Amino acid sequence: MLDILLKTIQSGTVTTSQHLAYKLGVSEELVKSQLEYLKNMGYVGADEESNPEQGRMGCSKNCHGCALAN
Amino acid sequence: MSTMSVALLSQPNAGKSTLFNGLTGSRQHVGNWPGKTVEKKEGTFTYKDKIYNVMDLPGSYSLSASSDEEIITIDYITGNDSDLVCILADASQLERSLYMLSDFCGINKPALLVLNMMDVANNKGIQVDEKELSQSLGIPVVSMSATNLKHYKGFYEAVESAMENPKALKSDKLDKILTEELGEEYSQLVELVDQLNISSYHANWIATKLIENDRVALDIVKEKAADKGLEIMSMVRKLGDKKLKVGSSKFKWIDSIVKSAVTREETAGDYVLSKLDRVATSRIWGRPFAILVILGGLLLSFVPAMPFMAIGMGLPASVGPVLLDFFNNIGAPMWLNSLISEAVLSGVGYTFAMIGFVLGVSFVFGLLEEVGLMARVSYVFDESMSKLGLQGKSVMPIMVSFGCNMAGTSGSRVIDTWGQKTLTIAIVFAIPCGAVWGIVGLFTGAIFSSSTVFVMLALLLTITFHIWLTGKLFKRGLVTDESHAGMIMELPPYHKPKWLNLIKFTFNRMKTVFFKALKVVIFVCVIIWAVTYTASGNIENTALYRFGNFIEPVTLFFGLKWELFVAWIFSGFGKEATLGVISALFGVTNNGLFLTQATGVTAGATLITALTSTVTKPEALAFLFAYMFMIPCFMTVVSAQQEIHSWKWTSRIVGYYLASSLVYAFIAFRIGLLIW
C-alpha cells in the first residue's frame, strides 16, 4: 500500500486521498494515516504554502534515502 | 494501601494530557527525565483503596527509537516501572491512532486500549464495537471522553480489571501479515531472534525493528546476541530495505482491525455528496463539471452586478443634464460645468458600475470556496495549470476573464499563494474579454472581408502564444520550480457556508475597492477630459489632437495612425470606449471626445465607410494586435493592485502589456505590408 502511494507521488500524478482510498479499497482516513507515516519517515513533504484545509503532499526531489529515489 | 503503576501512551493530540490531568488533578509532579531535557510528568489517583501512580509518557508518533522521547518511552514501558500500559487512541481517527498500537504489538506488557474522544467520534457517525475490538486485540477496551468526568468511573473499573487479569496485545495477526509481506527470509530472521529468548519483546517486534534500523533493537542484538549477532545482522542485510513493507503490513493490520469493529453512518446527504464528488473529481467528467461550475458562477455573479451596472452606466445620462442645468443657472464657467458633469460624473458612474462585478464575483466565488467546490475545481485542473506554473484554482479567474477581466482579477482571491496569484493575474490580462470582440468584429468584417477568418485565426494563435510566453516570463520571479510535482490532495469535505462571514467579507471588500478605485478613476477621467476638452466641440482644438499629430511619426513606426494610436491608449481605459473614440477621432460624431468614449456612442455604417477609406489593411492589422494585447481596462489594473498589494508588480504587468502590444502591432504591420 505504501509503495503504491509513493509511486503515485513520484509519477507526478495529481490525485486525491479519496481517489486513492477508492483505488486501494480502504478508508480515506487510512490513506491519510499512511501519508502521515510517509511524511514522518521523511519520504514525502507537505506543501507548507498551501491552505491547510486543502493540504497537499508531494515531493519533487529524489531525497537521499528515499526508497524510490533514482 | 497497595500501589500500582500505570503508563499513559499515545500519539500527540489523542487527549493524553487531558486524561492525565483529569486523573491526577493537583496530585502531579513535573520534572525532567534523568539526563534529558524531556519533561517527565507523573501523578497519582486513588480508586477503591488502591493508589495508582500514573506516568504521562511523552507523546510520540510511534515507538521507533529516533528521538529521546521515544527511547524514554520504550525503556519505561519495557522496564519494571509500569504494571499496565494504557494506550490512548482518538476514536474519531482510529486509523491514525492505531499506528501506535501496531508499534506496541509484540511488547510483552499488559495493556488496556482507551478509546478517547468518543463524543467527537459519535458526532461523526462513528460507532465502535468494543467487544469485537477487544476480541481482535486480546486486551480490554474502554471508551470515554477525557473531558467528561462521568466517564472516569468506567476507566477506573477497566484499569482495575486489567490489573487483576493482565493481558498483552495479541500479535499473531500482525505476525502473519508480516510473514506474508516479507517472505521466507523474514521468517528465518524471526527464528534467529527468537533464540535470544528476550522476555520483554516478541521476536517479531525485534525483527521488524531491526529491518527499520531501530537503535533499541540494534542495542538488544549487540548486548544479547553474542555469537548469533553476526548471523542476525547478515539476515537483516539480506532482507534489504523493507521499511515500507513493514509499514504496509502494519497498515493492513490496522485496516483489518478497523473494518471488523468500526462502522460509519452515512446519511442520505453524505451519500449524495459522495456521488457528487465522484463526478466532480472524475478524470472524464471532472473538467466539464468544473467548467459548468465556473460558468454558472460567472452568470450568477451578474445577478447582483446588474443593478449596480444599470445605475452606474445611467448616471451620466440621468444626472448629467441635471448638473449641467444647475451649473448653468449659477453661472459657473463652461469648463467647470463640463469637468464635473462629464468627467467626474462619468468616473463615479464607471466605478459604480464596475463595483457590482466585485460584489458578484467575490460573493459567488467566495461561496463556491466555502462549500468546498473550488477545491474540486482546483484538483481537476491542477495538472493542466501546472504546465503554466499555476495551481488548478487559477483556471477560475482565467475562465471568468473571458467575460470580464476585472471579475477574473478579482476572482484570483481564491488562490492561496501570492506568487501564483500574481502569475495568474499576469496571464488573466492576456485573456480577451467580451467587450474586445465588438471592435475586433467591426474591424475584421469592415476591412478584411474575405480574409476575416485568417485574421481571426492569427489573433487566436497569438493569444495562445502570448499566454504561454507570459507564463514563462513571469513564472521565473514568482513561482519556484519545486512548487509542483506529484501531488496527493486532501479535498476538504463539503460543508455549509458561513453566510455571515461571507457577506461581511464581500461588503468590506466592495467598500475598500470602491473608494480606492474611485480616487484613481476620477483622476484618470479628469486627465482624459483635460486633454480632450474644447469649448467649441471641435476635436481639432483639443490638446489630444495636437499631441496626436505631433507624435504621428513615432506611432507610424508601429503601423498606427495617430487616431488609432490614441484609440489604443483609450482602450487601456476601457475596451468599450474604443469604438466611441474612433468615431469621434474620425469625425463621425459631434459629441466631443470625452462624452463619446464615456458613453460608447458609435455610428454604424458611417464609421465603417470612414474606416475603409482611411485605414489600410496593414494599419488595421497593427491596430487589432495592439488593441488585443493592451491592458484590459483601468479597473482591471486597480483590481490587480488590490489583489497583489504591490504597485511594483502591478506596474511590471502593465508595462509588459503596453510594450508587448506595440511589439505585436509592429510585427503585424510588417507582415501586413508583405501580404497587402
Interface residues (C-beta under 8 A of the other chain):
Chain A: M1 L2 D3 L5 L6 T8 I9 Q10 S11 G12 T13 V14 T15 T16 S17 Q18 H19 L20 V26 S27 E29 L30 V31 K32 S33 Q34 L35 E36 Y37 N40 M41 D47 E49 S50 N51 E53 Q54 G55 R56 M57 G58 C59 S60 K61 A67
Chain B: Y61 S62 Q93 L94 E95 R96 Y99 D241 K243 L244 K245 G247 S248 F251 K252 I254 D255 V258 R264 D277 T281 A375 S378 Y379 D382 E383 S386 G392 D416 T417 D481 E482 S483 H484 A485 G486 M487 I488 M489 E490 L491 P492
